């Protein structure tokens, strides 16, 4: 068996792993990030030079930074603007996992495609069939290229589920604070101060934008659209409409919180009703054959032994 394809595949897999670990293990260190670090240190009275800040970074980050920057520049050329914007929205909503940017996601896609394509090549070579080699190679490249996208979508869905679960309680806090005499902004500050989670992070970002001079309606609408939760978007629109028409906002928020609890209760009941159907397949496919084997196995052995004697 020719071992040259296996050696080439292993070298490609090691290179893909090094690229992926470099992107995953470090954050983006461009000029803007370095400038922000310097400004932050100057505000604290600890202004330092760019070289000193660079030397403070871990050795691993300094070693992989040139390779990561080169890959980032090249991946931006092959990343369409619409797809890059979509990746950026998903990364911002998911909390920027591992400090990735759109170019980093594209790099992970290429590295994953190379790694799984290498695995497929090795499997095809071991099977010794050219058709199997082509099938495993194409399958590995396709799965590896879309695997980071699926991972990012899973992070977004998990974050959205957390927001939907925390939304009714958060709305109760805001409604109670407003009924106590606070305004909407101060009530949102109470929410950020007393609760933690992805929803409070979005609210805190919106409050900072409002403090910097952005209109409240624009900041709240962008916050709602970033979540992708329809109930939250409807709530923000209702709050903006109530603020413009003079309707009490606290009552609007309390009504939406009660409605969300009812919808969540109905959703739980629907999922509980589907559980009986979901458990039917493993019951029929796994439990029943085992019971039949335990109950009918001894009788079958007796019948087989009696037939063999005669």
C-alpha positions as CSV (number, residue, x, y, z in Angstrom):
1,X,0.0,0.0,0.0
2,X,1.3,3.4,-0.9
3,X,1.9,5.5,2.2
4,X,2.5,8.8,0.4
5,X,-1.1,9.9,0.4
6,X,-1.4,9.0,4.1
7,X,1.7,11.1,4.9
8,X,0.4,14.0,2.8
9,X,-3.0,13.8,4.5
10,X,-1.5,13.7,8.0
11,X,0.7,16.8,7.2
12,X,-2.4,18.6,5.9
13,X,-4.4,17.7,9.0
14,X,-1.6,18.9,11.3
15,X,-1.5,22.2,9.4
16,X,-5.2,22.6,9.6
17,X,-5.2,21.9,13.3
18,X,-2.4,24.5,13.8
19,X,-4.4,27.1,11.9
20,X,-7.6,26.4,13.8
21,X,-5.9,26.4,17.2
22,X,-4.3,29.7,16.3
23,X,-7.6,31.3,15.4
24,X,-9.4,29.8,18.3
25,X,-6.9,30.5,21.0
26,X,-6.4,34.2,20.4
27,X,-8.4,37.3,19.9
28,X,-8.2,39.7,17.0
29,X,-5.1,41.9,17.5
30,X,-5.3,44.5,14.7
31,X,-4.4,48.1,15.0
32,X,-7.8,49.2,16.2
33,X,-7.7,46.8,19.1
34,X,-4.2,47.8,20.0
35,X,-5.3,51.5,20.0
36,X,-8.2,50.7,22.3
37,X,-5.9,48.9,24.7
38,X,-3.6,51.9,24.8
39,X,-6.4,54.3,25.4
40,X,-7.7,52.2,28.2
41,X,-4.3,52.1,29.9
42,X,-3.9,55.8,29.5
43,X,-7.2,56.4,31.2
44,X,-5.9,54.4,34.1
45,X,-2.7,56.4,34.2
46,X,-0.6,53.5,32.9
47,X,0.2,54.6,29.4
48,X,2.7,52.3,27.7
49,X,4.2,51.9,24.3
50,X,2.8,49.6,21.6
51,X,5.9,47.4,22.0
52,X,5.3,46.9,25.7
53,X,1.7,46.0,25.1
54,X,2.7,43.6,22.4
55,X,5.2,41.9,24.7
56,X,2.6,41.5,27.4
57,X,0.6,39.2,25.2
58,X,1.1,35.4,25.6
59,X,3.8,33.7,23.6
60,X,1.3,31.6,21.7
61,X,-0.7,34.6,20.6
62,X,2.5,36.4,19.4
63,X,3.6,33.4,17.4
64,X,0.3,32.8,15.6
65,X,-0.6,36.5,15.1
66,X,1.3,36.9,11.7
67,X,-0.2,33.7,10.3
68,X,-3.7,34.6,11.5
69,X,-3.4,38.1,10.1
70,X,-2.3,36.7,6.7
71,X,-5.1,34.3,6.6
72,X,-7.6,36.9,7.8
73,X,-6.6,39.3,5.0
74,X,-6.9,36.6,2.4
75,X,-10.2,35.3,3.7
76,X,-11.8,38.7,3.6
77,X,-11.2,38.8,-0.1
78,X,-13.1,35.5,-0.6
79,X,-15.9,36.4,1.9
80,X,-18.8,38.2,0.3
81,X,-20.0,41.3,2.1
82,X,-23.4,40.0,2.8
83,X,-22.1,36.7,4.3
84,X,-19.5,38.6,6.3
85,X,-22.2,40.9,7.7
86,X,-24.3,37.9,8.6
87,X,-21.4,36.2,10.4
88,X,-20.7,39.4,12.2
89,X,-24.3,39.7,13.5
90,X,-24.3,36.1,14.6
91,X,-20.9,36.5,16.4
92,X,-22.0,39.6,18.1
93,X,-25.2,38.0,19.3
94,X,-23.4,34.8,20.4
95,X,-20.9,36.8,22.5
96,X,-18.0,36.6,20.0
97,X,-16.9,33.1,20.9
98,X,-13.1,32.7,21.0
99,X,-12.7,36.2,19.7
100,X,-13.6,35.2,16.2
101,X,-14.5,37.6,13.3
102,X,-16.0,36.8,9.9
103,X,-12.6,36.1,8.5
104,X,-11.8,33.8,11.4
105,X,-15.0,31.9,10.7
106,X,-14.1,31.5,7.1
107,X,-10.6,30.3,8.1
108,X,-12.2,27.8,10.4
109,X,-14.3,26.6,7.5
110,X,-11.3,26.1,5.3
111,X,-9.3,24.4,8.1
112,X,-12.2,22.1,9.0
113,X,-12.7,21.2,5.3
114,X,-9.0,20.4,4.9
115,X,-9.0,18.3,8.1
116,X,-12.1,16.2,7.3
117,X,-11.1,16.0,3.7
118,X,-7.8,14.5,4.9
119,X,-9.7,12.0,7.1
120,X,-11.9,11.1,4.1
121,X,-8.8,10.6,1.9
122,X,-7.2,8.3,4.5
123,X,-10.4,6.2,4.7
124,X,-10.6,6.0,0.9
125,X,-7.0,4.9,0.7
126,X,-7.5,2.2,3.4
127,X,-10.6,0.9,1.5
128,X,-8.5,0.7,-1.7
129,X,-11.2,1.9,-4.0
130,X,-11.0,5.0,-6.2
131,X,-14.7,5.5,-6.0
132,X,-14.7,5.3,-2.2
133,X,-11.7,7.7,-2.2
134,X,-13.6,10.3,-4.2
135,X,-16.8,9.9,-2.2
136,X,-15.1,10.1,1.2
137,X,-13.0,13.1,0.1
138,X,-15.9,15.1,-1.2
139,X,-18.1,14.2,1.8
140,X,-15.3,15.2,4.3
141,X,-14.7,18.5,2.5
142,X,-18.4,19.3,2.3
143,X,-19.1,18.5,5.9
144,X,-16.0,20.2,7.2
145,X,-16.8,23.4,5.2
146,X,-20.3,23.7,6.7
147,X,-19.5,22.4,10.2
148,X,-18.4,25.8,11.6
149,X,-21.5,27.4,10.2
150,X,-23.7,24.8,11.9
151,X,-21.8,25.3,15.2
152,X,-22.3,29.1,15.0
153,X,-26.1,28.6,14.3
154,X,-26.3,26.3,17.3
155,X,-24.7,29.0,19.5
156,X,-27.2,31.5,18.2
157,X,-30.2,29.2,18.8
158,X,-28.9,28.4,22.4
159,X,-28.5,32.1,23.1
160,X,-32.0,32.9,21.7
161,X,-33.5,30.1,23.9
162,X,-31.8,31.7,27.0
163,X,-33.3,35.0,26.1
164,X,-36.8,33.6,25.6
165,X,-36.6,31.8,29.0
166,X,-35.4,34.9,30.9
167,X,-37.7,37.4,29.2
168,X,-40.9,37.1,31.3
169,X,-39.0,37.5,34.6
170,X,-37.0,40.4,33.2
171,X,-40.2,42.2,32.1
172,X,-41.6,41.7,35.6
173,X,-38.6,43.5,37.1
174,X,-39.0,46.4,34.6
175,X,-42.7,46.6,35.2
176,X,-42.4,46.7,39.0
177,X,-39.6,49.3,38.8
178,X,-41.7,51.5,36.6
179,X,-44.8,51.1,38.9
180,X,-42.5,52.2,41.7
181,X,-42.0,55.5,39.9
182,X,-38.9,55.0,37.8
183,X,-38.6,55.8,34.2
184,X,-37.9,53.3,31.4
185,X,-34.2,53.9,31.3
186,X,-33.8,53.7,35.1
187,X,-35.9,50.5,35.2
188,X,-33.7,49.0,32.5
189,X,-30.7,49.9,34.6
190,X,-32.2,48.1,37.6
191,X,-32.6,45.0,35.4
192,X,-29.0,45.2,34.3
193,X,-27.9,45.7,38.0
194,X,-29.9,42.8,39.5
195,X,-29.9,40.1,36.7
196,X,-27.3,38.4,34.6
197,X,-27.5,36.8,31.2
198,X,-27.4,37.5,27.5
199,X,-30.6,39.6,27.7
200,X,-29.0,42.0,30.2
201,X,-25.9,42.3,28.1
202,X,-28.1,43.4,25.2
203,X,-30.0,45.8,27.4
204,X,-26.7,47.2,28.8
205,X,-25.4,47.8,25.3
206,X,-28.6,49.6,24.3
207,X,-28.4,51.8,27.4
208,X,-24.8,52.8,26.6
209,X,-25.9,53.8,23.1
210,X,-28.7,55.9,24.5
211,X,-26.3,57.6,26.9
212,X,-24.0,58.4,24.0
213,X,-26.8,60.2,22.3
214,X,-28.6,57.7,20.1
215,X,-32.4,57.9,20.0
216,X,-34.0,55.5,22.3
217,X,-36.3,54.1,19.7
218,X,-33.5,53.2,17.3
219,X,-31.4,51.6,20.1
220,X,-34.3,49.5,21.4
221,X,-35.4,48.4,17.9
222,X,-31.8,47.3,17.0
223,X,-31.6,45.4,20.3
224,X,-34.9,43.6,19.5
225,X,-33.9,42.8,15.9
226,X,-30.5,41.4,17.2
227,X,-32.3,38.8,19.3
228,X,-34.5,37.4,16.6
229,X,-37.3,36.7,19.1
230,X,-40.7,37.7,17.7
231,X,-42.3,38.3,21.1
232,X,-39.5,40.6,22.1
233,X,-39.7,42.6,18.9
234,X,-43.4,43.0,19.3
235,X,-42.9,44.2,22.9
236,X,-40.3,46.8,21.8
237,X,-42.7,48.1,19.2
238,X,-45.5,48.2,21.7
239,X,-43.3,50.2,24.1
240,X,-42.3,52.7,21.4
241,X,-46.0,53.1,20.4
242,X,-47.1,53.5,24.0
243,X,-44.4,56.1,24.6
244,X,-45.6,58.1,21.6
245,X,-49.3,57.8,22.4
246,X,-49.1,58.3,26.2
247,X,-50.3,54.9,27.2
248,X,-48.7,53.6,30.5
249,X,-45.7,51.6,29.6
250,X,-45.7,49.6,32.8
251,X,-49.1,48.1,32.0
252,X,-47.9,47.2,28.4
253,X,-44.9,45.4,29.7
254,X,-46.8,43.5,32.4
255,X,-49.4,42.4,29.8
256,X,-46.7,41.2,27.5
257,X,-45.0,39.3,30.3
258,X,-48.3,37.5,31.2
259,X,-48.9,36.7,27.5
260,X,-45.3,35.3,27.2
261,X,-45.9,33.1,30.2
262,X,-49.1,31.7,28.7
263,X,-47.4,31.0,25.4
264,X,-44.5,29.3,27.2
265,X,-46.9,27.2,29.1
266,X,-48.7,26.1,26.0
267,X,-45.4,25.4,24.3
268,X,-44.4,23.1,27.2
269,X,-47.7,21.3,27.0
270,X,-47.3,20.8,23.3
271,X,-43.8,19.4,23.8
272,X,-45.1,17.1,26.5
273,X,-47.7,15.8,24.1
274,X,-45.1,15.1,21.4
275,X,-43.0,13.2,23.9
276,X,-45.2,10.2,23.7
277,X,-44.8,10.0,19.9
278,X,-41.0,10.6,20.2
279,X,-40.6,7.7,22.7
280,X,-42.6,5.3,20.5
281,X,-39.7,4.6,18.1
282,X,-37.1,3.7,20.7
283,X,-39.7,1.7,22.7
284,X,-40.7,-0.4,19.6
285,X,-37.2,-0.7,18.3
286,X,-35.2,-1.3,21.5
287,X,-37.5,-2.3,24.4
288,X,-39.9,-4.7,22.8
289,X,-37.3,-6.9,21.0
290,X,-35.4,-7.2,24.4
291,X,-38.6,-8.2,26.2
292,X,-39.5,-10.7,23.4
293,X,-36.0,-12.2,23.7
294,X,-36.2,-12.5,27.4
295,X,-39.7,-14.0,27.4
296,X,-39.6,-16.2,24.4
297,X,-35.9,-17.1,24.4
298,X,-36.1,-20.0,26.9
299,X,-39.2,-21.5,25.1
300,X,-37.4,-21.2,21.7
301,X,-34.3,-23.0,23.1
302,X,-36.5,-25.8,24.4
303,X,-38.2,-26.1,21.0
304,X,-34.9,-26.1,19.2
305,X,-33.4,-28.7,21.5
306,X,-36.5,-31.0,21.1
307,X,-36.3,-30.8,17.4
308,X,-32.6,-31.6,17.3
309,X,-33.2,-34.7,19.5
310,X,-35.8,-36.1,17.1
